[in-house]
Each structure stands twice: as C-alpha cells, then as structure tokens.
Amino acid sequence: MNAPTHMMPGMPGMPPPIPMPGVVPPPPRIPKLPPPTEPCQTLYIRNLPETRALTALESALKALFSQFGEVVHIRLKRNISLRGQAFVTFKEVDSATKALKEVQGFPLSGKPMDIQYSRNRSDKAAELEGEEALQEHKRKRAEEKANRHKKPKDEKVDAAAVAAVYGPGYYYGAAMPEDMVPPNSILFVQNLPPETTEAVLAALFQQFQGFKEVRLVPGKSDIAFVEYESEMQAGVAKQSLNKFKITPEKEIKVTYAKK
C-alpha cells in the first residue's frame, strides 16, 4: 500500500531522506540575536517543512524527539508567515539538551532543522511544577513584556558559550567563512593575475557544462564572478578549478559567491 500523499520523508512510516552525493547541507544561519546558552526544557525549532499537514508534522516531531525523553507539549506556528517553526517542550531539561545536540541539522523532509533553546520558558514547563508556579510564571512574563522596551537592543555575545552549546559551526555576529557558503550557481574567483582578461577566464571556465558568463569587477583586477546554469554545474567547475595555477606563480581560489 502506498503511503498517504501528505506524509513526508523522515516522518514515521516513511524512509529517511537520502542525501544526494556531493551535496553539502547549508551552514547554520547567522541569527539576529545570539542563541540562548542557558539550558531549558523547551526547544525552538525553525526551517521545518512549510506544510499545511500540521497534524502529520506534529506526529513526526513527536516521534523524533520522544527518543530523547518525555515530550509534554509541541506547539506549531500556524500563521502562514510563521510556518516552519515549532516549540517542543520536554519534561526534563537533560532530555532537551540531548535532543538539541543529537537532532541539530537533521533533515526532516530534506530540510535541516535549526534548533536552539527557547528564549522564554513555556507555560507547559511551568505547569509541571503546579498551579502556583504557573501563575508566578505568567506574572513574570507579563512584567518582562512591559519592561522589554527599556532593555538595550544590543546583546554581548559570549562566543565560547555559543560554541560550547551549538558547536563551532554556529556563526553569530560574524561573516560566514567562504568555505561554508551554501552551493549556488555563481562562483567567486580570487587571486587572479592582474593581466587576466574576460576572454582568458571564459576559455578556462566554459570547458564545463552550463557555463553562462564571466563578470570582472571594475577596479579589482584580482577577482571575478563566473555564472553557471545550475549550482550542480557550478560545483563541478569549482571542484576542478579551485587551486588551479593560471600562471606558474598564481594559484586561483574558487568558492561559491555569497548572496
């Protein structure tokens, strides 16, 4: 029997997604605020499949995260503009911490999940401690909301703390390293000899399928952009020509262009 059409790879009853050979998953995002480093029972998850089948998505999340401990609540963002986000609350903080480390980047329906601790304690987590704790939690939340505009907008980032929780690949407040730029159809070429012409570069890169054009940068004789029809075709050229010696002294550097 075929699986229901609303089910996605990675969901219970469906095989896990098979990564394409040579395809590198996108690097972690650069968030607007530093991710929280204080462990809590609730995880905030983004980059989920933006599906209307929310019941199926909730079931998939429950099956996935229950492997790490008791899940007491899952809240999905239902607004169209906020789809692809969810909060998962565990009974124990240790379970949330283990899930964060183990599930970070897991491709649910082909989309790697971006997970961090929630900035705010959930009502469900407070409710586990009793009605009095829940009411105190709600009082503090209302107080914090009223005073939020008084807090400075800029937060100091403890880079070591962020790296300890999320790993060294979670870049906050810094330019993304060139080697971590996600694959796309445009290549960035550096370390070109000053005398390099558009014709010379075109002859070098057009030997690979999908070549479209070369774009030199006015006033910058050592860099250029090369565009292909697809990111896969660009990837082949990148892999073949990175560190290619265009002259005996000049080894060019080829990376994906930042967008």
N, C-alpha and C positions, 0 to 999 in steps of 0.2 A: 504494500500500500504506500502511495506517495505521501510525503509529509505535507501538512497544510501549507498553503502558499504564504500565510502571514508569518511563518516561522523563519528564523534567520540562522545562518551558520553560527555555531558557538552556543546555541540555545539547547536546553535539554531535549534529547531525542534527535538532534542534528549533529553531524560530524563537525569537528572544529575546523575553522578556515585553514586552508593550505596556503602558506606564504609562497609567492611567486619567486623563483630563483633569481637572485641578483637584485631584488627589490628591497631597499633599505627602508624600514619604517620611519616616519617623520620624527624628528627630535622633539623633546619636550618643549612646550610653549614658553615664552617669556611672559610671565603674568604681570598684571598691573601692580599688584602688591606681593610682598614676599609670602610664600606659603607658610601657614602656621606650623610651628615645630612642637607645640605643646600637645602631647597625645590626648585624644578624647575618644568617646565611644562612637562618634558619628563621622563618616567619611563623605566628602563631597566629590562627586564623580562627574566629569564632563567628557565631551567627544563621544557620547553614546550614539547609536543609530537614531536618526530623527524619524522615528516611525510612528504611525497612528495606532499601531497594535501595542498599546501601553501595557495591557494585561500580560501579553506574551513577553514583553521586555522585562516587566517586574518579576515574572516567573524565572526568567533567565538569570537575572541578578540574584534572586533568592537562592537558586541552585548553586550558583558560582560562589557566593560569599558565605553560604552556610557551611562550606567546607572548613572554615576557619573559626567557627563559633556560632552561638545562637544569635540570629538576626531578629531583632524585635520590631523593626519598622523599616519600610522602604518608601520614600516619597519621591515621586517623579514630577518634574516640571511639565505641566500640561499646556501652558501657554505656547502658542505656535512659535513665537520668537525665542522661547527659552527651552524648546525641546532639545534633547540630547544631554540633559543634566539630571542628576538624581542625588539623593542623600540616603545613605544606608547606615542604620543605627544598630550596633551590637549591644549585647547585654554586658560584655566585658571590654575594657579598654585594650587589654592584651590581644584580644581577637581582632579588633580594628587595626592595631599596629601590624600584626602578622599579615592581615589581608592587604594592607597598603603596600607592604614590601613585596608580597608574592604576586599580586594581581596587577601592579602598576605596568601599564603598557600592553596588557592582554588584549588581543584583537577580537572584540565582540562584533560579529558580523563584518569583520575586516577593518574595523576602526579601533586603533589602540586607545585604551581608556587612560585618561589623565586623572589621577587620584590624589587627593590631599586631605588632611584633617579638616573638618568643618571649622569655620571661624567662630561659630556660635553653637552652644550646647543645645541639643534638641529637646523639645517638650517630652518626648518619649523617654529620653535618657533620664531626665529629672523625675519623671513619673515612677521610674523603677524604685526610687527612694521614698515614695509615699506622697500623699496629697500635700502635706506641709512643704516638702521640698519643691514640689511642682509650683505651688503658689509663690514661694520665695524666688524661684527661677523666673517666673513671669514678671514679678515685681522688678527684679534686677534688669531684665531685658527691656522693660518699658523705660526704666531710668537711663539705661545706656543709650537707648534710641533718642531720648530727649536731650542728652548731652553730647551726642555724636558730633554735632557741628562745631563744638568747642575744641575737639581734638585736632592736633596738627595733621595735615594730609600726608606729609612725608613720613615714612617709617624707616628707621635704620635697619639695615639688613645684616644679620649675623650669617655670613656666607658659610662658615664652618657648620653651624647648626642646620642650615638648609641642606647642605651636602650630606650631613650625617643621617638625616631622615629620608631625603628623597634621592640621594645618590649624587655623584659629581656631575652627572649629565643634566641636572635640572638648573638651567641658566636663568638667573634673575638679575635684572638690572645691568646686564652686560650684552655686548653684541654677540650674536651667535657665531661660534667658530665656523670658518669656511668649510671645514670638513664635515660639519653637521647640518649644512643647508640641505633641505629636502630636495629630492630629484625634481627637475623640471626641464623644459625644452631649450633653455638658454644656458650657454656656458660662459664662464668668465675666464679670460686668458690673461695671465700676468707674466712679467719678466721677459717681454719681447725686446729684441734688439731695436734700437732707435730707427734703423733704416727699414724696418718691416713695413711692407705695403699691403693694402687690401687684397691685391691680386695674389701676393705670396701666401697670405693666410687662407684665402679662398681655395687655392690649389691644394693646401695642406688638409683642410677640413672637408672639402667636398668629395674626397675619396670615400667618405662614409655616407651610407644611405640616409636620406631625409634632410640633407643639408639645404638650408634656405638662404642665409646671408651672413656676411661679416659686417660688424659695425665698429669702426675705430672711434676712439674718444678724442675729440679735439683738445689739443694742449697736453695730451697724455700719450706719449709715443710708446709706452711700455705695456699698455693694457688694451684689450678689445673684448667685444662680445660676439659670440657665434650662436646663431639660432638654428634649431632643427625642427622638424615637423612634430616630433613627439619626444617625451622625456626618455623613453627607452632608446631611441636612436641617438639622442644626446649622450646618454650613458655609455654607449658603445664607443663613441668618439672620445669621451672623457677618459675612459679606462685605457684606450690605446695611445692617446697623445699626451697625457699628463707625464711630465718629466722628459718629454721629447726634446732632443737637442736640435734646436732650429739653426744654430751655428755651433761650432766646436766648443765655444765658451758659454753659450746661453742655453740653459735648460728651462723650458717654459713650464708654468704651473697652470693646470686646467681644473677648475672646480665648477660646481653649479652656481649660477648667478643668484644673488639674493633678490627676493621680490618684495 
